[in-house]
Amino acid sequence: MPLDREEYVEQAYLFQTLRERMQQEMSTQDLLEAIQQEILATTMLPLAVDFMVGELRLTGGFATAMARLPHYFTSFQTYVVGEAEKAEGRFDFRIALEILQREVEYRAAGATQQGMFLYQFETLCRNRLGYDRGLEAAAGDPIYDDDWREWIDMVRRQVGLIDFADMIYVRSELYRKTRGKAEKPILFGEKEGRIALANRRKDQLYLFSALQRHLGYPTVPRPKPEDTNRYLLPALQRRVERLETRLKLLEEERRGGINLSQFYRRGETRGTRGDGK
């Protein structure tokens, strides 16, 4: 059963604040305990955070705690966090938190089944999180009814074999109007069908982008490229130091030879080593 709006608002605050404060020199447990004091006590989230802190001390992970709170966190939220916590994975935990933040913000604003599924599916696509287990987790979201869960299971079995735009089109109002009938329940409106029809046999990321532009569906966070400018100045300084050393050696050679004694260790003389041999 979906939660009250204030629960989603506080969840969004938790995910956003934790992501922003992860740069501080504090343990995740300490960060959670600090944020817990800021969350509305009238919601269930402080109790959930308290349970998560205890689980972190035992297992070192979030996902196990979220999995034990299925009445509060959805199976898809748990799956996203679990993928981010994999030691061998490349899925950034901060991106996972931002994905969860935008998802619950969309829920608080009045999410539709269409918009939520497309957001979750794009999350799997962009971050290569695996369609099989990812869509299985999405189907467990309480926002979906039986018709949607049946369709999500069909997508899980046929993704990669059938064009995703076609899957949307044949379950849209546009398809029903064009063909005059529909064998399966209609899940998407006429506009979604029109956009899907225009993006057949194209990269499905173009489909997501068009749906977001025209229908206001939420956008999935994208990994930000690493800022290499912070390495630029130290690298330039080292290169300048090497150039200065070379110029100094060239000047000494022009004046009559290079004084090699400057390269000896203290106490060494030419032809000897500092160990007396």
N, C-alpha and C positions, 0 to 999 in steps of 0.2 A: 504494500500500500504506500502511495507517495506520502512524503513528509509534509509538514506545514511549511509555509513560505519562509518563516523566520529561521527554521532549521537550515534551509539552503543558503540563506544570507550569511549565517554564522559559519557554515562550512566554507563558503567562498572566502570569508575573512581568514579562517584558519589556514587554508591552502596558500592564499596570497602572502600572508604575513610570514608563514614558515619559509616559503621560498625566498622572500626578500631578506630574511634574517639569517639564512644559512651561511652567509659570508662572515658572520661574527664568530669569534673564537669561543663558541659554546657548544656543548653536546646537544644532540637532537632532543634528548630527554629534558634538559634544562630549558631549551627553547619552547618545548611543548608546555612545560609547567608554567612558564612565564605567560605564554599566550592564553593558557587556560584561565588565568585571572582576568583576562580582558573580554572573554566570551560571555554572552548573556546567560545568567544563571537560570533564566526561565526556560531555556532550551535543554535538550538532552545531550548536546555536544560536550559540555564539561565532563559528564560521566563517561562518554565515549573516549575523550582525550585521556582521562585518568586511567582507563583500561589500556589504552594504547601505550602510555608511559610504562606501565607495569610489564606489558608484553615486550616492549623494546629492551627492557633490562634483562628479560629472560632469553629472547631469541635474537635481538638486534634488528628486527624488521617490523615494518608497518603492516604488510599484507596479511600476516597471520592473525593480527588483532582485528583487522577489518573483516576477515573471513568469519570470525567468531561473533561478529555483530551484523548479521545479514538483515536484521530488521531496520538497521540504520544506514549502512553503506551498501550500495548495490554491488552485484557480482561483477559488473563491468569496472567500477571504481577499484575493486579489489584486484582485478586482473591487471589493470594498468599499473598499479603500484607494484604488484608482484613482478611484472616484467622489468620495471625500472630497478628493482632490487637485485636482479640476477647479476652475479659476479662476472659472468662471461658476456653479458649483454652490453650494447652500446647505447641503450636508451637512457638518456639523462634524467635523473630523478627530478631535477628542477622543471624540466619540460613536462614530466608526468604531473607534477603539482599544478602547473599552469593549465594543463588539459582538464584536470578535475575542477579547477577554479572556474573556468569558462563554462563547463558543463553545468555546475550547480547554479551559476548566475543565470544561465538560460532556463533552468528549471524554475528559479525564483521569478523570472519574468513571464512565465506561462508557457512552458515548452509544449510543442506538438509531438506526436509520435513520429511524424515524417522528419521533422527537423532533428529530433534526438537520434533517430537511427542513422541519418546521413552524417551527423557529427561523429557518432561512434564508428561508423564504417570508414570515414575518412581518417580518423585517428589510427585505425589499424593499418590502413593503406600507406599513409605518409611515414609512419614509424616502423613499418614492417614487423608488426607484432604478432602476425599469424592469424589467418582468417578462421581456422577451424575452432580453436579454443576461444578466440576473441569473440566470434559471433555466438558461440555457445554461451559465453558470459553475458553478452548483450541481450540475448533472448530471455535471460532471467530477470531483466529489469522490470519492476512493477508497473512502469508506464505503459507497457504493451499489453494488448488483449490477446485472446487466443488466435485470432486471424493473423495478427502481426507475428506472434511467435511461430506460427506455422510457416509464414513466408520467410522469416529470418532463417529458419532451419533449412528451407529450400535454397536460399542464397548460399548458406554455408556449404551445401553439397554441390552446388553448381557454379560457384564463383571460379573464374578462370576458364570455364567451359563455355559459358554463355555471356555475351556482352552485358555488363551491369546496366547500361542505359536501356537495353531491351527489357531487362527484368522490371525496371521501373515503368517503362512505357506500357507494357501489357497489363499492368495493375493500376493504370491511371484512368481518370474520367475521360481523357481525350480518346483513349483506345475504345472505351465503351461507346462514345459518341460516333467514332469513325466506323466501328464494326456493327453497331446497333445492338450489341449484347456483350456480356462479360461472363465468362465461365467461373471466375474466381471473384471473391470480394474485392471491391475497389479500395485501394490503400492510399493512392496519391491523387491529387487534384488535376485539373486540366492544365494548369501552368507547369506543374512538375512534368507531366507527360509531354508537353510541347518542348520543354528544355531538354528532356531526355531524348526525344526524337531527333533534335538538332545536334546531339552529341553522340550519336551512334557511331561505333567503330573509331572513336577517338580516345585519347588518354582520359581516363576517368577523373583525373584531377581537374580537367577543363569542365567537366560536368559539375563537380563540387563548386568550382569558382562561379559558374553561371547561376547555380541555385542560390548561392550566397548573395550575388549581386542583385538578383531580381526578386528574391523572396525573403531576404533578410535572415537566412539561416546562419547559425554561429560558425565562426571560422576556427579551424584547428591551429594551435600554436605551431610555429615552425622553429626548428633548431637554429639558433643564431650563430653565424660564423665567428670563430674565435678572433678576438682583437689582437692582431699581431703588432700593433703600434707600440705596445709596451716593451717589446723585445727590440725595437728598432734602434732606440737611443743607445742602449748598452753595446749593441753590435757595432754601431758607428763609432763609438768611443774606442772600442778595441781596435778597429781598423785604423783610426787616426793615430793611436799609439804606435802601431806597427809601422805606419808610414813615417812617423817622426823618428823612430829608431833607424829605419833605413836611410833617411836623409842625413842623420847624424853620422852614420858610418861612411856614407859617400863623402861628406865634407872632410872627415878625418883622413880618408884615403887620398883626397886631393892635396891635403896639407903635408903629406909625407908618409902616410901609413896609419894603419888602425892600431890603436893601443889595446892590445889583447888583455892586458892586466885587469881591465874593468869587468871581464867575464870570469875571472878567477874567484873562487870562494875565499873568504877572509882567512888569512894564514897560509894560502897557497902561493907558491912562486913558480915561475916558468920551469917546466920539466919535472915538477914534483906534484904530489897530491897532498891534500890536507891530512891524510892518514899516516904520513911519514914514509911511505914507500916510494 
